[in-house]
Amino acid sequence: MEINILYAFGALLGGAVLGGAFFVALRINVKLYADGRVLPAIVLHMLRSIISIAGFIGFAALGALPLIVSLGGFLVARHIMIR
């Protein structure tokens, strides 16, 4: 089995973008909850979860390597956003 570096890099970048979007939405979600705007916060929470799940299902459909590498990209985005 040949591992294509660009294919893995694309999955890493895709996971990082997915993670970045997830954590930006999480920041907005926290502000909405803190401001007492519960309904928009719940809707955003649901959308954030659905998009993340759909993204990882898409990576899983491509195979184990893209799924694992995209999770690594997601964790890199988490580390950057939490700092």
Number of C-alpha atoms within 10 A of each C-alpha: 3 4 8 9 9 9 13 17 15 16 23 23 19 21 28 23 17 21 26 21 17 21 19 13 17 16 12 14 21 13 13 17 14 11 10 11 12 13 11 13 21 14 12 17 17 12 14 19 13 11 14 18 12 11 18 19 13 13 21 15 11 12 11 11 15 23 22 18 22 28 21 18 24 25 17 18 21 17 12 13 14 7 5
